[in-house]
């Protein structure tokens, strides 16, 4: 039985990774930040940050708090819709 966590998009990218990337972009834009500024605030390279938003990479749990702080939300809000 497939769960929502194992579902994949038409491109083969895990659905939860796509959703996380879209959510991260929304929160960054809401905070009025560029990818460069958000990446710097999170202590990561801009190209890696951009790949998180575009779902090319998944994020390590170790980086979640820094990403959340960079876009000005508690960590759980990276995973939930408003």
C-alpha distance (Angstrom), angle and dihedral (degrees) to the residues before:
residue distance angle dihedral
X1 . . .
X2 3.81 . .
X3 3.76 119.8 .
X4 3.77 126.5 -155.3
X5 3.81 88.2 -104.6
X6 3.79 91.9 62.0
X7 3.80 97.4 43.8
X8 3.78 116.3 112.6
X9 3.77 133.7 -155.3
X10 3.78 122.5 -117.3
X11 3.81 86.9 -90.9
X12 3.80 93.0 55.7
X13 3.80 94.2 -108.9
X14 3.81 113.0 135.6
X15 3.81 109.2 -101.0
X16 3.80 93.2 -130.7
X17 3.83 90.0 55.8
X18 3.80 90.6 53.2
X19 3.79 90.8 48.3
X20 3.81 92.1 48.6
X21 3.81 91.7 50.8
X22 3.80 92.6 49.8
X23 3.80 91.0 47.4
X24 3.80 92.4 49.0
X25 3.81 90.8 50.7
X26 3.82 91.8 48.8
X27 3.79 92.4 50.5
X28 3.81 92.6 45.8
X29 3.79 91.9 50.6
X30 3.80 91.2 45.9
X31 3.81 88.0 53.7
X32 3.81 89.3 52.2
X33 3.79 93.7 -119.7
X34 3.77 131.9 142.3
X35 3.79 118.5 -134.7
X36 3.79 87.7 -107.1
X37 3.81 92.8 54.5
X38 3.81 93.9 44.5
X39 3.79 91.7 48.1
X40 3.80 92.2 49.4
X41 3.81 91.3 48.5
X42 3.81 89.7 50.7
X43 3.81 92.2 47.2
X44 3.79 96.8 -116.5
X45 3.77 140.3 112.7
X46 3.82 115.9 -86.7
X47 3.79 92.9 -127.8
X48 3.82 91.6 55.0
X49 3.80 90.2 47.0
X50 3.81 90.5 51.1
X51 3.80 89.3 51.0
X52 3.81 89.6 54.3
X53 3.80 90.8 54.1
X54 3.80 91.7 47.1
X55 3.83 91.7 46.5
X56 3.81 94.5 -119.6
X57 3.81 89.0 125.4
X58 3.76 134.5 25.8
X59 3.76 121.9 -132.4
X60 3.78 126.1 -112.8
X61 3.77 115.4 -121.8
X62 3.81 85.9 -123.2
X63 3.81 90.3 66.0
X64 3.81 98.1 46.7
X65 3.82 96.4 88.5
X66 3.82 92.4 50.8
X67 3.80 92.1 47.9
X68 3.80 91.3 49.3
X69 3.78 92.3 48.9
X70 3.81 90.8 47.8
X71 3.81 92.3 57.1
X72 3.81 93.7 37.8
X73 3.79 103.1 -112.6
X74 3.80 137.3 109.5
X75 3.82 111.5 -95.6
X76 3.81 95.0 -107.4
X77 3.81 90.2 61.8
X78 3.80 89.9 67.4
X79 3.80 86.1 69.6
X80 3.80 102.8 39.3
X81 3.76 134.9 67.3
X82 3.80 120.6 -125.8
